[in-house]
Amino acid sequence: MVRLDGESRVAVCRFGSTADCGIRDPLRSDRDRYPDIIGRLKWKNPLGTFNAALMARNIRIDSATAADAKWGEGVSLTEVIPVGNTDDFRANFNAGNAIGRYQLSGFFPDGYVDATGKIRLAQAKSAYAAYRHFWSPMLRSSLILAASSTDTPGGGTFNGFNKSARSAHANLILSPVPRVNFGMELIYEKRTVVDGDSGTLHRLQFAAQYFF
């Protein structure tokens, strides 16, 4: 028998909705009537730490050209599994038709406005897997693979809006003294838009961090 050591939480958050309507500037609503409702369950066992979350959201738009609202939902699953004495494996999966603002800093909108002025919600998915390895107490690396995509609805002209993204990251972080990090990361990413056009990014970035 495996004993579960768990905790649960419920959160109520208030934000505004963002909806793409087939133009470059998305519609943003600050008149949402209901907060986001999120419930999370966390539990631990000998394998690691696991989280499951459910969310309900009311996506609403109220402008001179469109006025509509729909309820949507989302689910999130996360795990952290220790490997050996210092390393760990982490993974996360998200899915739903109202998770836009919670994905990649707004890479996808909360909803889409079709030609009739009605909100259309699109199924979106995102996931990542990461392995962290400690070369020494002061030096560590992570390898991260991530992907996201959305099923853009019909009924609008959404060419040019984001359809999917794939990325790979490899980094090296040095912590010479407590509360100080120096790091470098190599990034590869591919972005695809609704009409099929795509582009790639290659980046080597450096960072310094101090925890006050």
WOSUL-V840091 format. One line per field, one symbol per residue. ss: DSSP state (@ for helix, = for strand, . for the rest). phi: phi as a letter, one per 20 degrees, with the letter a starting at -180 (. if undefined). burial: b if it has 9 or more other ideal C-beta (glycine too) atoms within 8 Angstrom, else e. A space follows every 50 residues. Layout:
# WOSUL-V840091
ss=???
phi=???
burial=???
This chain:
# WOSUL-V840091
ss=....=========...====......===......==========..=== ============....=================...==========...@ @@........===.....==...=============..============ ...........=============.....==============....=== ==========..
phi=.deedcbcbccccdcdeccecncfeffcdddgecffdcdcdcbcbgfrdc cccccccdeccbcfdbbabbecbbccccbcdfcmecfbdcbbccbqdbdg fedllngdffacdefenefdedfccbbbcbcdcefbgdcbccdcdbbbbb effenbddgnefdabcbccccccdcfcgmcccbcbdccbcdcdgeofbbc ccbdccbcccef
burial=eeeeeeeeeebeeeeebbbbbbeeebbebeebeeebbbbbbbbbbeebeb bbbbbbbbbbbeeeebebbbbbbbbbbbbbbeeeeebbbbbbbbbbbbbb eebeebebbbbbbbeebbbbbbbbbbbbbbbbebeeeebbbbbbbbbbbb ebbeebebeebbbbbebbbbbbbbbeeeebbbbbbbbbbbbbbbeeeeee beeeeebeeeee
